[in-house]
Amino acid sequence: MSDTAAGRTAAGGTGTREERALAALAQQTIELPSWAFGNSGTRFKVFAQAGVPRDPYEKIADAAQVHRFTGAAPRVSLHIPWDKVDDFDALARHAADQGVAIGGINSNLFQDDDYMLGSLTHPDPRVRKKAVTHHLECIDVMAATGSHDLKIWLPDGLNYPGQDSIRGRQDRLAESLQEIYAALTAADPAHRLILEYKFFEPYFYTMDVPDWGTSLLHCLALGERAMVVLDTGHHAPNTNIEFIVAQLLRVGRLGAFDFNSRFYADDDLMVGAADPFQLFRILHEIVQGGALAPDSGVNFMLDQCHNIEPKIPAQIRSVMNVQEATAKALLVDADALAQAQQDGDVLGANGLLMDAYNTDVRPLLAGLRESQGLDPDPLGAYRRSGYAETIVAMRVGGAQAGWGA
């Protein structure tokens, strides 16, 4: 993209590429995690903030504010049992009344004493059965809320060589997943199991699903409704995440993203905070692979913990960061890039990417928001709305929601 073209783009030009970018951005949706609105912190301290939700209903109300001001966050992902209620039908109706819907259902395998040595991979069949039964409960929640995705992050692993059989744990995991998958697809053939991976933590010698290859192998064995979840914070330093994106798209098994940022480990910081260029590169592969389309089957979600920053503005800022990176990826001149790659024009091809990345897309997105009847400045509009002051005054008494609740 030339400097002149970049200038036209930033000004909201009506060229074919810009029109396509605006159309794609208007359809982009980003799911929010209910747990991002509760108190969180480090292993040293959880920091409480005024006005934090006290129950799942208030979490959804806060998430709805993000959608209200961005127009791009119409779903809320739940975590069970953190978001357990007596009547999930009522919770789904509450979400609809707030202008959002329930998204994925996340299981929890890391906060029960029985799971100290594993859950779906535990040597004791009683513990494995308990973990499977928990997922059957999550499938019931899906039916009640209209959710289509069951997301599994498996925290199981080993701290010491010889502690357990690495091969045996994989066999147990395959058996447990098959039981869950069979129940999931029997309940609704449209349901999906999406399996996350993490290369270390909470165990340090080996994790039972440490990488995308292990997740993919299990998904391939399960069936076509099993997909891989990619969390941008779950990789070793300097991992080329966009390569993983390209490979999973190539075989049709990229089911979902968990967007966040990392400096050292699984930091769960706001997406784009640590390496905005990496976020752009990832979204370039998403755009090139056709995975931005609403019918692609790839679900985009934030998975973040806002320890020191206010929760709702942090989620708004994160949605905006994803939108900005997406807009830049959409402005890459794909035809010129393909020609430069075919010609072996190394500098030309790289220059096309860098021109798009260096484009100021904020005016383009501001214009899009105005065309949708939204304030062009979502953060400013939220601050002016008075919602933050209202929830601080209203939410007095009761236990605040937090990490693990």
C-alpha positions in Angstrom: 0.0 0.0 0.0 1.4 3.4 -1.0 1.6 6.3 1.4 -1.2 8.0 -0.6 -3.4 4.9 -0.4 -2.7 4.7 3.3 -3.8 8.2 3.7 -7.0 7.6 1.9 -7.7 4.6 4.0 -7.1 6.5 7.3 -9.5 9.1 6.0 -12.2 6.6 5.4 -11.8 6.3 1.6 -14.3 4.3 -0.4 -12.0 2.2 -2.5 -12.8 -1.4 -3.0 -10.4 -2.6 -0.3 -11.7 -0.1 2.2 -15.3 -1.1 1.5 -14.5 -4.7 2.0 -12.7 -3.9 5.2 -15.6 -1.9 6.6 -18.1 -4.7 5.6 -16.0 -7.3 7.4 -15.4 -5.1 10.5 -19.2 -4.5 10.7 -19.7 -8.3 11.0 -16.8 -9.0 13.4 -17.8 -10.2 16.9 -15.7 -10.8 20.0 -17.0 -13.0 22.9 -16.4 -11.7 26.4 -15.4 -13.8 29.5 -17.7 -13.5 32.5 -14.7 -13.9 34.8 -13.0 -10.8 33.5 -15.5 -8.7 35.4 -14.7 -10.2 38.8 -11.9 -9.5 41.2 -8.5 -11.0 40.3 -4.9 -10.7 41.1 -1.6 -12.5 41.4 -0.7 -15.5 43.6 0.2 -12.9 46.2 -3.0 -11.0 46.4 -6.4 -10.5 44.8 -7.3 -6.8 44.6 -10.9 -5.8 45.2 -12.5 -3.0 43.3 -15.7 -1.1 44.1 -18.7 -2.0 42.0 -17.6 -5.5 41.1 -20.4 -7.9 40.2 -21.8 -10.1 43.0 -23.4 -12.8 40.8 -23.6 -14.0 37.2 -26.5 -11.7 36.5 -24.4 -8.6 37.3 -21.4 -10.0 35.3 -23.7 -10.2 32.3 -25.0 -6.7 32.9 -21.4 -5.4 32.9 -20.5 -7.4 29.7 -23.5 -5.9 28.0 -22.0 -2.4 28.6 -19.0 -3.4 26.5 -21.3 -4.4 23.7 -23.4 -1.3 24.1 -20.4 0.9 23.4 -18.4 -1.2 20.9 -21.2 -3.0 19.0 -18.9 -5.9 18.6 -19.2 -8.0 21.8 -22.7 -9.7 21.7 -21.8 -12.9 23.6 -20.7 -13.8 27.1 -18.8 -17.0 27.9 -19.7 -18.7 31.2 -17.5 -20.6 33.6 -19.0 -23.5 35.6 -19.3 -23.7 38.6 -18.3 -20.0 38.9 -21.4 -18.9 37.1 -23.7 -21.6 38.4 -27.3 -20.5 39.0 -30.5 -22.2 40.0 -32.2 -21.3 36.7 -30.1 -21.1 33.6 -33.1 -20.5 31.4 -33.7 -17.3 33.4 -30.0 -16.3 33.1 -30.3 -16.7 29.3 -33.4 -14.5 29.3 -31.6 -12.0 31.4 -28.7 -11.9 28.9 -31.2 -11.4 26.0 -32.8 -8.6 27.9 -29.4 -7.0 28.2 -28.9 -7.3 24.4 -26.3 -10.2 24.5 -26.4 -14.0 24.4 -24.6 -16.8 26.2 -21.5 -18.0 24.4 -19.2 -20.9 25.2 -19.5 -22.9 28.4 -16.1 -23.5 30.2 -15.5 -26.4 32.5 -13.4 -26.2 35.6 -10.9 -28.9 36.5 -8.5 -27.0 38.7 -10.2 -26.1 41.9 -11.2 -29.4 43.5 -8.9 -31.2 45.9 -9.6 -34.5 44.1 -7.8 -33.1 41.1 -4.5 -32.5 42.7 -2.9 -35.4 40.7 -5.1 -34.9 37.6 -8.8 -34.9 36.5 -9.5 -36.5 33.2 -6.0 -38.2 33.3 -6.1 -39.1 37.0 -4.9 -42.7 37.8 -8.0 -43.3 39.9 -11.1 -44.1 37.8 -13.3 -42.6 40.5 -11.7 -39.2 40.0 -11.9 -39.5 36.2 -15.6 -40.3 36.4 -16.1 -37.2 38.6 -14.4 -35.0 36.0 -16.4 -36.5 33.2 -19.7 -36.0 35.1 -18.8 -32.4 35.6 -18.7 -32.0 31.8 -22.1 -33.7 31.5 -23.4 -31.0 33.8 -21.8 -28.4 31.5 -23.6 -30.0 28.5 -26.9 -29.5 30.4 -26.0 -25.9 30.9 -25.4 -25.6 27.1 -28.9 -26.9 26.4 -30.5 -24.4 28.9 -28.6 -21.4 27.6 -28.4 -22.1 23.9 -24.6 -22.4 23.9 -22.9 -24.4 21.1 -19.4 -24.7 22.4 -18.0 -26.7 25.4 -14.5 -25.4 26.1 -12.0 -27.6 28.0 -8.8 -26.3 29.4 -7.1 -29.3 31.0 -4.7 -28.2 33.8 -3.5 -31.8 34.4 0.2 -32.6 34.3 3.2 -33.7 36.2 5.8 -32.0 38.3 8.4 -34.8 38.5 9.8 -37.4 36.2 8.4 -40.8 37.1 5.5 -39.4 39.0 3.1 -41.1 36.6 3.1 -42.7 33.1 3.1 -40.1 30.4 1.7 -42.6 27.9 -0.8 -43.9 30.4 -2.2 -40.4 31.0 -2.7 -39.8 27.3 -4.6 -43.1 27.0 -6.8 -42.0 30.0 -7.3 -38.6 28.5 -8.4 -40.1 25.2 -10.9 -42.3 26.9 -12.3 -39.5 29.0 -12.6 -37.1 26.1 -14.4 -39.8 24.0 -17.0 -40.2 26.7 -17.6 -36.4 26.9 -17.7 -36.0 23.1 -20.2 -38.8 22.7 -22.5 -37.2 25.2 -22.0 -33.7 23.7 -22.9 -34.7 20.1 -25.7 -37.0 21.3 -27.3 -34.0 23.0 -27.0 -31.9 19.8 -25.1 -32.8 16.7 -24.3 -29.1 16.2 -22.4 -28.9 19.5 -18.6 -28.6 19.5 -15.9 -29.6 21.9 -13.0 -27.2 21.7 -9.8 -28.3 23.5 -7.3 -25.7 24.8 -3.6 -26.3 25.4 -0.9 -24.7 27.6 2.8 -25.5 27.6 3.3 -25.1 31.3 1.5 -24.2 34.5 0.1 -25.3 36.9 2.5 -28.3 36.3 6.1 -27.9 35.3 7.6 -31.2 34.2 5.0 -31.8 31.6 1.4 -30.8 30.9 -1.0 -33.4 29.5 -2.1 -31.1 26.7 1.0 -28.9 26.3 0.8 -27.8 22.6 -1.4 -27.5 19.6 -0.2 -30.8 18.1 -1.4 -32.8 21.2 -4.7 -31.0 21.1 -5.1 -31.6 17.4 -4.3 -35.3 17.7 -7.0 -35.8 20.3 -9.5 -33.7 18.3 -8.8 -35.7 15.1 -9.4 -38.9 17.0 -12.7 -37.6 18.5 -14.4 -36.4 15.3 -15.2 -33.4 13.1 -17.0 -31.5 15.9 -13.8 -31.4 18.0 -11.6 -28.3 17.5 -8.5 -26.7 18.9 -8.6 -23.5 21.0 -5.6 -21.2 20.7 -4.8 -19.0 23.7 -2.2 -16.4 22.7 -0.6 -16.5 26.1 -0.1 -20.3 26.2 3.1 -20.6 24.2 6.9 -20.7 24.9 8.7 -17.4 24.3 9.2 -16.5 20.6 6.8 -19.1 19.3 5.5 -18.2 15.9 1.7 -18.2 16.7 0.7 -17.2 13.2 2.3 -20.3 11.9 0.0 -22.4 14.2 -3.0 -20.4 13.1 -2.2 -21.1 9.4 -1.7 -24.8 10.1 -4.9 -25.3 12.0 -6.9 -23.3 9.4 -5.3 -25.5 6.7 -6.8 -28.6 8.3 -10.1 -27.0 9.4 -9.5 -27.4 13.1 -9.1 -23.9 14.5 -12.2 -23.6 16.6 -11.6 -20.6 18.8 -9.2 -17.9 20.0 -8.6 -16.7 23.5 -7.0 -13.3 23.1 -4.7 -11.8 25.7 -1.1 -10.6 25.9 2.0 -12.0 27.7 5.4 -10.7 28.5 6.8 -13.7 30.4 4.2 -16.4 31.1 0.4 -16.7 30.9 0.1 -13.0 31.9 -3.6 -12.6 30.7 -3.0 -8.9 30.0 -5.1 -6.9 27.6 -4.8 -8.1 24.1 -2.3 -6.1 22.0 -0.6 -4.6 25.1 2.6 -6.6 24.9 3.1 -7.1 21.2 0.6 -5.3 18.9 2.6 -6.4 15.8 2.1 -10.0 16.8 -1.6 -9.5 17.0 -1.6 -7.9 13.6 0.4 -10.9 12.1 -2.1 -13.4 13.7 -5.1 -11.5 12.3 -3.4 -11.3 8.9 -3.4 -15.1 8.8 -7.0 -15.1 9.9 -8.0 -12.7 7.1 -5.9 -14.6 4.5 -7.4 -17.9 5.6 -11.0 -16.6 5.3 -11.5 -17.2 9.0 -12.9 -13.8 9.8 -16.2 -14.6 8.1 -19.1 -15.2 10.5 -19.6 -18.7 9.1 -16.0 -19.7 9.4 -16.6 -21.5 12.7 -13.7 -19.6 14.4 -14.9 -18.0 17.6 -12.9 -15.0 18.9 -12.9 -14.4 22.6 -11.0 -12.4 25.2 -9.5 -14.3 28.1 -8.0 -11.8 30.4 -7.7 -10.9 34.1 -7.8 -7.2 35.0 -6.0 -7.1 38.2 -5.2 -3.4 38.6 -7.2 -1.7 35.8 -11.0 -1.2 35.9 -12.8 -4.2 34.4 -15.3 -2.7 31.9 -13.0 -0.1 30.4 -10.3 -2.8 30.1 -12.6 -5.0 28.1 -13.7 -2.1 25.9 -10.1 -1.2 25.2 -9.3 -4.9 24.4 -12.2 -5.1 21.9 -10.9 -1.9 20.3 -7.4 -3.3 20.1 -8.7 -6.4 18.3 -10.7 -4.2 15.9 -7.7 -2.0 15.1 -5.4 -5.0 14.4 -8.2 -6.6 12.3 -8.7 -3.4 10.3 -5.0 -3.2 9.5 -5.0 -6.8 8.4 -8.0 -6.2 6.1 -6.1 -3.3 4.5 -3.3 -5.5 3.3 -3.3 -5.4 -0.6 -3.7 -9.2 -1.0 -3.3 -9.2 -4.7 -0.1 -7.1 -4.6 1.2 -9.3 -1.8 0.5 -12.5 -3.7 2.3 -11.1 -6.8 5.3 -10.0 -4.7 5.5 -13.4 -3.1 5.3 -15.1 -6.5 8.0 -12.8 -7.9 10.3 -13.5 -4.9 10.2 -9.8 -4.0 11.1 -10.1 -0.3 11.3 -6.4 0.5 8.2 -5.6 -1.5 6.1 -8.3 0.2 7.3 -7.2 3.7 6.7 -3.6 2.8 3.1 -4.3 1.9 2.5 -5.8 5.4 4.3 -3.0 7.1 2.4 -0.3 5.2 -0.9 -1.8 6.4 0.4 -2.2 9.9 1.5 1.4 10.1 -1.8 2.8 8.8 -3.8 4.8 11.4 -7.1 3.0 11.3 -8.7 4.8 14.2 -10.6 7.3 11.9 -11.8 4.3 9.8 -13.2 2.6 12.9 -14.7 5.8 14.2 -16.6 6.3 11.0 -17.8 2.7 11.2 -19.1 3.2 14.7 -20.9 6.4 13.7 -22.6 4.6 10.8 -23.8 2.0 13.3 -25.3 4.7 15.6 -22.5 4.3 18.1 -20.2 6.9 19.7 -16.9 7.0 17.8 -15.1 7.0 21.2 -16.3 3.9 23.1 -14.2 4.6 26.2 -15.2 8.2 26.4 -18.9 7.3 25.9 -18.7 4.7 28.7 -17.1 7.2 31.1 -19.8 9.8 30.3 -22.6 7.2 30.7 -22.3 7.2 34.5 -22.6 3.4 34.7 -19.4 3.1 36.7 -20.7 5.4 39.4 -24.1 3.7 39.4 -22.7 0.2 40.1 -20.4 1.4 42.8 -23.4 2.9 44.6 -25.7 0.0 44.0 -23.5 -3.0 44.6 -23.1 -2.7 48.3 -23.3 -5.8 50.4 -22.9 -9.4 49.5 -19.8 -11.2 48.3 -18.1 -9.8 45.3 -17.4 -12.2 42.4 -13.7 -13.0 42.0 -11.3 -15.5 40.6 -12.7 -18.8 41.6 -16.2 -17.5 42.3 
